[in-house]
Amino acid sequence: MNSKWFKTTISDQAPLQRGFDITQKTANPGNVPVISSGGISYYTDNPILSGPGVVIGRKGTLGTVFYVASDYWPSDTTLWVTDFKGNNPKFVYYFYKTLSVMMLNLDVGSANPTLNRNHLHSREILWTDRQSQDRIAEILSGLDDKIELNRQMNRTLEQMARALFKSWFIDFDPVHAKQRGEKPAGMDAETAALFPDRFVEIDGKEVPEGWEWKTVDQLYTLRGGSTPSTSNPEFWEGGTHAWTSPKDLSGLTTPFLTRTEKRITEAGTKVISSGLLPEGTVLLSSRAPVGYLAIASMPVSINQGYIALESTGALGRYFTLNLLQARLEEIKAMASGTTFPELSKKTFRTFTVLSPRYAVGSVFEFRVEEIYEKILQNVKETENLSMIRDYLLPRLLSGEITV
C-alpha cells in the first residue's frame, strides 16, 4: 500500500444529503438538468445547486452515480455530495462509482429499493492526497472523454446516413429536383442519372418511375431462431459461437451487435433451424419487445425472439437497417398477442417495401458503407477503452496501482 493512502470515513471526505422535491409539471422549462436516480429526467430554469456536483441514486434505482459539471437540481430520489472537503470532485465521482455494488446491498426499502445515507457515512474507506486524486481523475477522465467523443461521433455519423436515406428513399429529393429540371443537390451527374425524372401512381401512391412495391418476402430471406435446451451441456459448455436474445440489443447505442451474453457450441447451432447466420445479417426483435434493430458484426445464432433478414438482391444491410428504422412504428403496429405483443414471420411477410432500381440501392450502400465502418470502428475502440477503464477504476481507487 502506498503511504499516501490512509483510512477515513465517507462522512469526513464526501458527505451526502437527500435531494430536493420537484415535479416536471411545476418546473419551468430551462437548461438546468434535473437529476433523478436514473439520470437526467428533464430540464428546468432554476438551479438549486452550483456545479460541479456528484449525484447518487437513492430510491428506485440504487448505486447509479452521476457527475454534473454545470449547475443542477438533484431530485428527491437521489443523494448529492454537500461538501467536497477540498477533494477533487471527479475523484469523488469515481470513488462513488467503485461503491456502486456495495450500495446495492444497503437497500433499506421494502417495495421500492431505498438507500440510507447514514449507512454510507460511517463506512471506513481508503483515501489519498489531492495530488494523487488529480492524477487518478485525469487518467480516468481521459478514458471517459474519449468514450463520450466516440459516442457523439457515432450519433452524428448515423444521423448523416439516416438523412441520406430519407432524402433518397422517403422524400425522393433527387426525383423532385430532376422533375423541376434541376440538378439534385450534392450529387454528381453519374449518380443523378440513376434516378428517374418523374413519378407514377401505384395503388393510389406516387412513386418514382421504375420503382416497385414488393413484400419483404420477395426481397429477403426471413429467418427465425430458437433456444437449444439449457439443460444439455453439449449445446452450451465451451461454446464458441455467438448466440443472441433481444436482451443483447436492449443497451445498444449504435446499430451494431458486437458481442452477446451467451455463446453456443457447434452442436447447439445445428439444432436451430437458421443455424449460424452470417456477419451482416440484419436482426429485428419480434417479441419482448418488438422493434430492437441491429446488424450482426459477427456470425451469430438467434433465439425465437428475432426475425433475421438476409438480402437476396441489391438491398444491402445498410439500406435494410435504415428502411426498418424509418418505418419502425408501422412494424410495431403489426404485432399482436394477448400476453405480450409478438410479430410473427407470417404477418411480417406482408410488409411492403418500395424497392428502388438496382443501381440506386447499390450506390446508397456504397455511399454509407464508409460511415458505418467508422461507426463500427468507434464501437470496438469504445469497448476496449471501457474495459481498460473498468480494470483501472477499482485498482486506482484502492492504491493497488500507483500514479
Helices and strands as residue ranges (DSSP letters): E 6-9, H 10-13, E 16-18, E 32-36, E 39-44, E 53-57, E 65-68, E 73-74, E 78-81, H 89-98, H 100-104, H 117-121, E 124-127, H 130-169, H 173-179, H 189-192, E 199-202, E 205-208, E 212-215, H 216-219, E 220-223, H 233-236, E 241-244, G 246-249, E 256-257, E 262-264, H 266-270, E 282-286, E 290-296, E 300-302, E 306-311, H 317-326, H 328-333, H 345-348, E 352-355, H 358-396
